[in-house]
Amino acid sequence: VSTQSTGLPNNSTIQVAANLYEYVYQTVALNCTEEVWDSLFEEYSKEQLQSKQRYLMKALASTFDLDIINRLLKYTMDEKKIRQQDARILLMHISMGSYDANVATWTFLRENWEFFYSAYGHSNSGFDVLLESVIGQFYKEEDIVEIKKFFGNKSDLGSLERGVKKGLEASAHRMAWLKEHKERAGGWLLANYARD
């Protein structure tokens, strides 16, 4: 693992067990600078080992920086940057990062619907699972209204309809849980994990 931007002396190394790579990469990417994120992306681009490439892909999607997230979303449309078979998985990872990342992912999918539908919508590509995952992350009524409106205008969803329906069901469960438990759970978190 590179020690660049860690405060450790140059040319020093940290030995990390292979089973911890995924967590180290994600921890680095969470709040890293754009320069560090770029070096992670370069490492992802050069990596030949698929398991390590998956760790790096998940890490790249872990950032909270919306400018970087939007850049990474655009990369999913460029096979020179992200292979088509990896783009769907990467989009799922991005959407699971935070509410803002999920909104950015949904907005990106919606604005580029024709591209993604033509690339993934007519085959058994897992696009329905992507839609289920992204839609299922939402927990605000206004988001669900907008999603229903968007898909209400689509008559040719075919097998994607199932993913949309399952995503809306997951979102409804999430909203119901929050309505019933938000105050109590929030109070418990504040009481047990609040920092002074």
Accessible surface in RSA format (square Angstrom, percent):
REM  Atomic radii and reference values for relative SASA: ProtOr
REM  Chains: A
REM  Algorithm: Lee & Richards
REM  Probe-radius: 1.40
REM  Slices: 20
REM RES _ NUM      All-atoms   Total-Side   Main-Chain    Non-polar    All polar
REM                ABS   REL    ABS   REL    ABS   REL    ABS   REL    ABS   REL
RES VAL A   1    61.61  40.5  14.48  13.1  47.13 113.6  23.75  20.6  37.87 102.7
RES SER A   2    81.92  69.2  54.70  73.0  27.22  62.7  54.52 116.1  27.41  38.4
RES THR A   3    13.06   9.3   7.57   7.7   5.50  13.1   0.04   0.0  13.03  19.7
RES GLN A   4    93.04  52.0  73.43  53.7  19.61  46.7  39.01  83.0  54.03  41.0
RES SER A   5    82.61  69.8  28.05  37.4  54.56 125.7  32.12  68.4  50.49  70.7
RES THR A   6    70.63  50.2  34.83  35.3  35.80  85.3  43.16  58.0  27.47  41.5
RES GLY A   7    80.93  99.8   0.00   N/A  80.93  99.8  42.59 116.9  38.33  85.9
RES LEU A   8    79.62  44.3  67.05  48.0  12.56  31.6  67.39  47.3  12.23  32.9
RES PRO A   9    97.20  70.8  84.67  77.2  12.53  45.6  97.00  80.1   0.20   1.3
RES ASN A  10   137.49  94.8 115.00 111.1  22.49  54.1  25.13  60.5 112.36 108.6
RES ASN A  11   153.14 105.6 112.59 108.8  40.55  97.6  39.27  94.5 113.87 110.1
RES SER A  12    36.18  30.6  23.77  31.7  12.41  28.6  32.08  68.3   4.10   5.7
RES THR A  13   105.40  75.0  79.40  80.5  26.00  62.0  56.94  76.5  48.46  73.3
RES ILE A  14    70.06  39.9  62.39  46.5   7.67  18.5  66.02  47.5   4.05  11.0
RES GLN A  15   164.33  91.9 137.89 100.8  26.44  63.0  65.75 140.0  98.58  74.8
RES VAL A  16    28.68  18.9   9.21   8.3  19.47  46.9  13.61  11.8  15.07  40.9
RES ALA A  17    56.57  52.0  38.47  59.4  18.10  41.2  50.10  70.6   6.47  17.1
RES ALA A  18    68.26  62.8  58.58  90.4   9.68  22.0  58.81  82.8   9.45  25.0
RES ASN A  19   113.93  78.6  93.46  90.3  20.47  49.3  44.83 107.9  69.10  66.8
RES LEU A  20    84.42  47.0  84.42  60.4   0.00   0.0  84.42  59.3   0.00   0.0
RES TYR A  21    62.60  29.2  62.38  35.5   0.22   0.6  22.23  16.7  40.37  49.8
RES GLU A  22    32.78  18.8  32.46  24.6   0.33   0.8   2.26   4.4  30.52  24.9
RES TYR A  23   128.19  59.9 126.25  71.8   1.94   5.0  84.94  63.8  43.26  53.3
RES VAL A  24    41.38  27.2  37.23  33.7   4.15  10.0  41.31  35.9   0.07   0.2
RES TYR A  25    11.60   5.4  11.60   6.6   0.00   0.0   7.11   5.3   4.48   5.5
RES GLN A  26    42.36  23.7  42.36  31.0   0.00   0.0  10.05  21.4  32.31  24.5
RES THR A  27    94.66  67.3  84.49  85.7  10.17  24.2  61.45  82.5  33.21  50.2
RES VAL A  28    56.34  37.1  44.55  40.3  11.79  28.4  51.95  45.1   4.39  11.9
RES ALA A  29     0.00   0.0   0.00   0.0   0.00   0.0   0.00   0.0   0.00   0.0
RES LEU A  30    63.09  35.1  62.59  44.8   0.50   1.3  62.59  44.0   0.50   1.4
RES ASN A  31   123.53  85.2  90.16  87.1  33.38  80.4  39.94  96.1  83.59  80.8
RES CYS A  32    22.25  16.8   2.81   3.1  19.44  45.7  12.52  31.7   9.73  10.5
RES THR A  33    82.97  59.0  74.54  75.6   8.43  20.1  81.52 109.5   1.45   2.2
RES GLU A  34    95.73  55.0  89.51  67.7   6.21  14.8  25.07  48.5  70.65  57.7
RES GLU A  35   113.02  64.9 104.63  79.2   8.39  20.0  41.55  80.4  71.48  58.4
RES VAL A  36    16.14  10.6  16.14  14.6   0.00   0.0  16.14  14.0   0.00   0.0
RES TRP A  37     0.00   0.0   0.00   0.0   0.00   0.0   0.00   0.0   0.00   0.0
RES ASP A  38    57.26  40.1  51.72  51.5   5.54  13.1  26.35  62.0  30.92  30.8
RES SER A  39    44.54  37.6  36.99  49.4   7.55  17.4  30.26  64.4  14.27  20.0
RES LEU A  40    11.16   6.2  10.89   7.8   0.27   0.7  11.15   7.8   0.01   0.0
RES PHE A  41    21.96  11.0  21.96  13.6   0.00   0.0  21.96  13.3   0.00   0.0
RES GLU A  42    91.45  52.5  88.06  66.6   3.39   8.1  30.11  58.2  61.34  50.1
RES GLU A  43    60.61  34.8  54.66  41.4   5.95  14.2  28.50  55.1  32.11  26.2
RES TYR A  44     4.95   2.3   4.95   2.8   0.00   0.0   2.91   2.2   2.04   2.5
RES SER A  45    61.80  52.2  31.53  42.1  30.27  69.7  32.34  68.9  29.45  41.3
RES LYS A  46   137.40  67.0 120.92  74.2  16.48  39.2  89.48  80.5  47.92  51.0
RES GLU A  47    34.86  20.0  25.83  19.5   9.03  21.5   4.75   9.2  30.11  24.6
RES GLN A  48   165.76  92.7 135.92  99.3  29.84  71.0  63.50 135.2 102.26  77.6
RES LEU A  49   112.06  62.4 107.43  76.9   4.63  11.6 111.30  78.2   0.76   2.1
RES GLN A  50    98.25  54.9  94.19  68.8   4.05   9.7  33.73  71.8  64.51  48.9
RES SER A  51    58.87  49.7  50.08  66.8   8.78  20.2  42.55  90.6  16.31  22.9
RES LYS A  52    47.38  23.1  47.32  29.0   0.06   0.1  10.50   9.4  36.88  39.3
RES GLN A  53    25.69  14.4  25.69  18.8   0.00   0.0   0.91   1.9  24.77  18.8
RES ARG A  54    75.06  31.5  72.26  36.8   2.80   6.7  40.84  55.8  34.22  20.7
RES TYR A  55    60.90  28.4  60.40  34.4   0.50   1.3  25.85  19.4  35.05  43.2
RES LEU A  56     0.02   0.0   0.02   0.0   0.00   0.0   0.02   0.0   0.00   0.0
RES MET A  57     2.14   1.1   2.14   1.4   0.00   0.0   1.81   1.5   0.34   0.4
RES LYS A  58    70.77  34.5  69.93  42.9   0.84   2.0  26.96  24.3  43.81  46.7
RES ALA A  59     0.05   0.0   0.05   0.1   0.00   0.0   0.05   0.1   0.00   0.0
RES LEU A  60     0.45   0.2   0.45   0.3   0.00   0.0   0.45   0.3   0.00   0.0
RES ALA A  61     1.76   1.6   0.99   1.5   0.77   1.8   1.32   1.9   0.44   1.2
RES SER A  62    13.95  11.8   7.11   9.5   6.84  15.8   8.19  17.4   5.76   8.1
RES THR A  63     2.98   2.1   0.71   0.7   2.27   5.4   0.00   0.0   2.98   4.5
RES PHE A  64   104.64  52.4  86.88  53.8  17.75  46.2  88.00  53.4  16.64  47.6
RES ASP A  65    59.36  41.6  48.06  47.8  11.30  26.7  21.24  50.0  38.12  38.0
RES LEU A  66    74.48  41.5  69.71  49.9   4.77  12.0  69.71  49.0   4.77  12.8
RES ASP A  67   118.76  83.2 108.48 108.0  10.28  24.3  31.01  73.0  87.75  87.5
RES ILE A  68     2.78   1.6   2.25   1.7   0.54   1.3   2.78   2.0   0.00   0.0
RES ILE A  69     0.60   0.3   0.60   0.4   0.00   0.0   0.60   0.4   0.00   0.0
RES ASN A  70    63.28  43.6  62.33  60.2   0.95   2.3  17.99  43.3  45.29  43.8
RES ARG A  71    62.91  26.4  59.82  30.5   3.09   7.4  45.49  62.2  17.42  10.6
RES LEU A  72     0.00   0.0   0.00   0.0   0.00   0.0   0.00   0.0   0.00   0.0
RES LEU A  73     0.86   0.5   0.86   0.6   0.00   0.0   0.86   0.6   0.00   0.0
RES LYS A  74   136.69  66.7 130.25  79.9   6.44  15.3  76.14  68.5  60.55  64.5
RES TYR A  75    30.71  14.3  30.41  17.3   0.30   0.8  14.82  11.1  15.89  19.6
RES THR A  76     5.96   4.2   0.00   0.0   5.96  14.2   0.00   0.0   5.96   9.0
RES MET A  77    66.30  34.3  44.40  29.4  21.91  52.2  39.13  33.3  27.17  36.0
RES ASP A  78    51.61  36.2  48.25  48.0   3.36   7.9  20.27  47.7  31.34  31.3
RES GLU A  79   114.78  65.9  94.74  71.7  20.03  47.7  37.77  73.1  77.00  62.9
RES LYS A  80   199.13  97.1 159.32  97.8  39.81  94.8 110.70  99.6  88.43  94.2
RES LYS A  81    82.71  40.4  72.10  44.2  10.61  25.3  28.28  25.5  54.43  58.0
RES ILE A  82     0.92   0.5   0.29   0.2   0.62   1.5   0.58   0.4   0.34   0.9
RES ARG A  83    93.25  39.2  92.10  47.0   1.14   2.7  49.81  68.1  43.44  26.3
RES GLN A  84    63.89  35.7  62.44  45.6   1.46   3.5  20.46  43.6  43.43  32.9
RES GLN A  85   108.49  60.7  92.37  67.5  16.12  38.4  56.09 119.4  52.40  39.7
RES ASP A  86     0.94   0.7   0.94   0.9   0.00   0.0   0.00   0.0   0.94   0.9
RES ALA A  87     0.00   0.0   0.00   0.0   0.00   0.0   0.00   0.0   0.00   0.0
RES ARG A  88    52.04  21.9  52.04  26.5   0.00   0.0   1.17   1.6  50.87  30.8
RES ILE A  89    42.53  24.2  42.53  31.7   0.00   0.0  42.53  30.6   0.00   0.0
RES LEU A  90     0.05   0.0   0.05   0.0   0.00   0.0   0.05   0.0   0.00   0.0
RES LEU A  91     0.00   0.0   0.00   0.0   0.00   0.0   0.00   0.0   0.00   0.0
RES MET A  92    35.21  18.2  35.21  23.3   0.00   0.0  33.68  28.6   1.53   2.0
RES HIS A  93    40.95  22.4  33.97  23.6   6.99  17.9  22.94  23.6  18.01  21.0
RES ILE A  94     0.02   0.0   0.02   0.0   0.00   0.0   0.02   0.0   0.00   0.0
RES SER A  95     1.43   1.2   0.00   0.0   1.43   3.3   0.00   0.0   1.43   2.0
RES MET A  96    96.92  50.2  70.00  46.3  26.92  64.1  37.79  32.1  59.12  78.3
RES GLY A  97    35.40  43.7   0.00   N/A  35.40  43.7  15.79  43.3  19.61  43.9
RES SER A  98    37.75  31.9  22.09  29.5  15.66  36.1  33.19  70.7   4.56   6.4
RES TYR A  99    57.80  27.0  44.23  25.2  13.57  35.3  41.03  30.8  16.77  20.7
RES ASP A 100    79.30  55.5  75.22  74.9   4.07   9.6   9.40  22.1  69.90  69.7
RES ALA A 101     0.99   0.9   0.99   1.5   0.00   0.0   0.99   1.4   0.00   0.0
RES ASN A 102     2.85   2.0   2.85   2.8   0.00   0.0   2.41   5.8   0.44   0.4
RES VAL A 103    50.26  33.1  50.26  45.5   0.01   0.0  50.26  43.7   0.00   0.0
RES ALA A 104    14.97  13.8   6.72  10.4   8.26  18.8  13.27  18.7   1.70   4.5
RES THR A 105     0.00   0.0   0.00   0.0   0.00   0.0   0.00   0.0   0.00   0.0
RES TRP A 106     7.56   3.0   7.56   3.7   0.00   0.0   7.56   4.0   0.00   0.0
RES THR A 107    38.32  27.3  38.32  38.8   0.00   0.0  29.81  40.0   8.51  12.9
RES PHE A 108    20.52  10.3  18.53  11.5   1.98   5.2  20.24  12.3   0.28   0.8
RES LEU A 109     0.00   0.0   0.00   0.0   0.00   0.0   0.00   0.0   0.00   0.0
RES ARG A 110    69.22  29.1  60.89  31.0   8.33  19.8  11.22  15.3  58.01  35.2
RES GLU A 111   124.90  71.7  87.66  66.3  37.24  88.7  37.54  72.6  87.36  71.3
RES ASN A 112    36.10  24.9  31.31  30.3   4.79  11.5   4.79  11.5  31.31  30.3
RES TRP A 113    12.51   5.0  11.10   5.4   1.41   3.3   6.18   3.3   6.33  10.3
RES GLU A 114   129.01  74.1 124.59  94.3   4.42  10.5  67.47 130.5  61.54  50.2
RES PHE A 115    78.54  39.3  70.09  43.4   8.44  22.0  76.06  46.1   2.48   7.1
RES PHE A 116     0.00   0.0   0.00   0.0   0.00   0.0   0.00   0.0   0.00   0.0
RES TYR A 117    22.52  10.5  22.52  12.8   0.00   0.0  15.98  12.0   6.55   8.1
RES SER A 118    80.35  67.9  57.40  76.6  22.95  52.9  41.50  88.4  38.85  54.4
RES ALA A 119    34.24  31.5   8.87  13.7  25.37  57.7  18.05  25.4  16.18  42.9
RES TYR A 120    11.38   5.3  11.08   6.3   0.30   0.8   9.48   7.1   1.90   2.3
RES GLY A 121     7.07   8.7   0.00   N/A   7.07   8.7   0.00   0.0   7.07  15.8
RES HIS A 122   134.66  73.6  96.79  67.3  37.87  96.9  71.97  74.2  62.69  72.9
RES SER A 123    70.50  59.6  52.31  69.8  18.18  41.9  53.05 113.0  17.44  24.4
RES ASN A 124   158.56 109.3 120.15 116.1  38.41  92.5  41.51  99.9 117.06 113.1
RES SER A 125    32.63  27.6  13.05  17.4  19.57  45.1  25.17  53.6   7.46  10.5
RES GLY A 126    14.30  17.6   0.00   N/A  14.30  17.6  11.89  32.6   2.42   5.4
RES PHE A 127     1.41   0.7   0.43   0.3   0.98   2.5   0.43   0.3   0.98   2.8
RES ASP A 128    32.01  22.4  31.35  31.2   0.66   1.6   2.80   6.6  29.21  29.1
RES VAL A 129    67.52  44.4  67.18  60.8   0.34   0.8  67.40  58.6   0.12   0.3
RES LEU A 130     0.00   0.0   0.00   0.0   0.00   0.0   0.00   0.0   0.00   0.0
RES LEU A 131     0.06   0.0   0.06   0.0   0.00   0.0   0.06   0.0   0.00   0.0
RES GLU A 132    48.76  28.0  47.79  36.2   0.96   2.3   7.89  15.3  40.87  33.4
RES SER A 133    19.49  16.5   9.53  12.7   9.96  22.9  16.41  34.9   3.09   4.3
RES VAL A 134     0.00   0.0   0.00   0.0   0.00   0.0   0.00   0.0   0.00   0.0
RES ILE A 135     0.00   0.0   0.00   0.0   0.00   0.0   0.00   0.0   0.00   0.0
RES GLY A 136     4.50   5.6   0.00   N/A   4.50   5.6   4.20  11.5   0.30   0.7
RES GLN A 137    46.02  25.7  40.86  29.9   5.16  12.3   2.66   5.7  43.36  32.9
RES PHE A 138     2.00   1.0   2.00   1.2   0.00   0.0   2.00   1.2   0.00   0.0
RES TYR A 139    78.14  36.5  67.30  38.3  10.85  28.2  42.33  31.8  35.82  44.2
RES LYS A 140    75.50  36.8  71.40  43.8   4.10   9.8  34.77  31.3  40.73  43.4
RES GLU A 141   103.46  59.4  98.84  74.8   4.61  11.0  55.97 108.3  47.48  38.8
RES GLU A 142   115.25  66.2 103.94  78.6  11.31  26.9  61.46 118.9  53.79  43.9
RES ASP A 143    23.55  16.5  21.18  21.1   2.36   5.6   3.71   8.7  19.84  19.8
RES ILE A 144     7.02   4.0   7.02   5.2   0.00   0.0   7.02   5.1   0.00   0.0
RES VAL A 145    85.83  56.5  83.18  75.3   2.65   6.4  84.58  73.5   1.25   3.4
RES GLU A 146    58.59  33.6  55.76  42.2   2.83   6.7  46.91  90.7  11.68   9.5
RES ILE A 147     0.20   0.1   0.20   0.1   0.00   0.0   0.20   0.1   0.00   0.0
RES LYS A 148   114.84  56.0 105.33  64.6   9.51  22.6  57.36  51.6  57.48  61.2
RES LYS A 149   152.02  74.2 140.03  85.9  11.99  28.5  92.72  83.5  59.30  63.2
RES PHE A 150    28.25  14.1  22.98  14.2   5.27  13.7  27.66  16.8   0.59   1.7
RES PHE A 151    15.29   7.6   8.75   5.4   6.53  17.0   9.18   5.6   6.11  17.5
RES GLY A 152    65.86  81.2   0.00   N/A  65.86  81.2  33.30  91.4  32.56  72.9
RES ASN A 153   120.55  83.1  87.20  84.3  33.35  80.3  26.98  64.9  93.57  90.4
RES LYS A 154    53.46  26.1  40.75  25.0  12.71  30.3  10.96   9.9  42.50  45.3
RES SER A 155   121.48 102.7  79.45 106.0  42.03  96.8  56.57 120.5  64.91  90.9
RES ASP A 156    87.61  61.4  75.18  74.8  12.43  29.4  42.37  99.7  45.23  45.1
RES LEU A 157    14.22   7.9  11.29   8.1   2.93   7.4  11.29   7.9   2.93   7.9
RES GLY A 158    58.19  71.8   0.00   N/A  58.19  71.8  45.31 124.3  12.88  28.8
RES SER A 159    81.64  69.0  60.98  81.4  20.67  47.6  54.65 116.4  26.99  37.8
RES LEU A 160     2.90   1.6   2.90   2.1   0.00   0.0   2.90   2.0   0.00   0.0
RES GLU A 161   108.09  62.1 107.89  81.6   0.20   0.5  28.73  55.6  79.36  64.8
RES ARG A 162   152.73  64.1 146.56  74.7   6.17  14.7  56.11  76.7  96.62  58.6
RES GLY A 163     1.49   1.8   0.00   N/A   1.49   1.8   1.49   4.1   0.00   0.0
RES VAL A 164     9.10   6.0   9.10   8.2   0.00   0.0   9.10   7.9   0.00   0.0
RES LYS A 165   129.83  63.3 126.94  77.9   2.89   6.9  72.34  65.1  57.49  61.2
RES LYS A 166    77.51  37.8  74.32  45.6   3.19   7.6  40.89  36.8  36.62  39.0
RES GLY A 167     0.00   0.0   0.00   N/A   0.00   0.0   0.00   0.0   0.00   0.0
RES LEU A 168    33.93  18.9  30.14  21.6   3.79   9.5  30.52  21.4   3.42   9.2
RES GLU A 169    81.65  46.9  77.76  58.8   3.89   9.3  35.64  68.9  46.01  37.6
RES ALA A 170    42.04  38.7  33.59  51.8   8.45  19.2  38.18  53.8   3.86  10.2
RES SER A 171     0.07   0.1   0.07   0.1   0.00   0.0   0.07   0.1   0.00   0.0
RES ALA A 172    51.58  47.4  46.49  71.7   5.09  11.6  47.43  66.8   4.15  11.0
RES HIS A 173   133.28  72.8 128.24  89.1   5.04  12.9  85.46  88.1  47.81  55.6
RES ARG A 174    95.84  40.2  87.97  44.8   7.86  18.7  21.87  29.9  73.97  44.8
RES MET A 175    40.00  20.7  34.91  23.1   5.09  12.1  31.18  26.5   8.82  11.7
RES ALA A 176    61.40  56.5  50.66  78.2  10.73  24.4  57.16  80.5   4.24  11.2
RES TRP A 177   131.49  52.8 125.78  60.9   5.72  13.4 110.12  58.7  21.38  34.7
RES LEU A 178    47.87  26.7  47.31  33.8   0.56   1.4  47.51  33.4   0.37   1.0
RES LYS A 179   189.94  92.7 153.61  94.2  36.33  86.5 107.86  97.1  82.08  87.4
RES GLU A 180   134.23  77.1 102.22  77.3  32.01  76.2  37.57  72.7  96.66  78.9
RES HIS A 181    39.25  21.5  39.20  27.2   0.05   0.1  22.66  23.3  16.59  19.3
RES LYS A 182   139.12  67.9 135.41  83.1   3.71   8.8  80.08  72.1  59.03  62.9
RES GLU A 183   163.37  93.8 146.60 110.9  16.77  39.9  64.10 124.0  99.27  81.0
RES ARG A 184   175.34  73.6 162.72  82.9  12.62  30.0  83.38 114.0  91.96  55.7
RES ALA A 185    32.97  30.3  25.62  39.5   7.36  16.7  32.63  45.9   0.35   0.9
RES GLY A 186    27.51  33.9   0.00   N/A  27.51  33.9  27.06  74.3   0.45   1.0
RES GLY A 187    37.91  46.8   0.00   N/A  37.91  46.8  31.67  86.9   6.24  14.0
RES TRP A 188   140.21  56.3 133.52  64.6   6.68  15.7 116.20  62.0  24.00  38.9
RES LEU A 189    95.77  53.3  94.19  67.4   1.58   4.0  94.52  66.4   1.25   3.4
RES LEU A 190   126.57  70.5 121.37  86.8   5.20  13.1 122.17  85.8   4.40  11.8
RES ALA A 191    89.00  81.8  44.70  69.0  44.30 100.8  57.37  80.8  31.63  83.8
RES ASN A 192    80.04  55.2  50.17  48.5  29.87  71.9  11.00  26.5  69.05  66.7
RES TYR A 193   148.22  69.2 126.15  71.8  22.07  57.4  90.08  67.7  58.14  71.7
RES ALA A 194    61.99  57.0  30.08  46.4  31.91  72.6  38.37  54.0  23.62  62.6
RES ARG A 195   230.59  96.8 196.54 100.2  34.05  81.1  73.60 100.6 156.98  95.1
RES ASP A 196   194.46 136.2 121.06 120.5  73.40 173.6  71.10 167.3 123.36 123.0
END  Absolute sums over single chains surface
CHAIN  1 A    11992.2       9872.6       2119.6       6516.0       5476.3
END  Absolute sums over all chains
TOTAL         11992.2       9872.6       2119.6       6516.0       5476.3
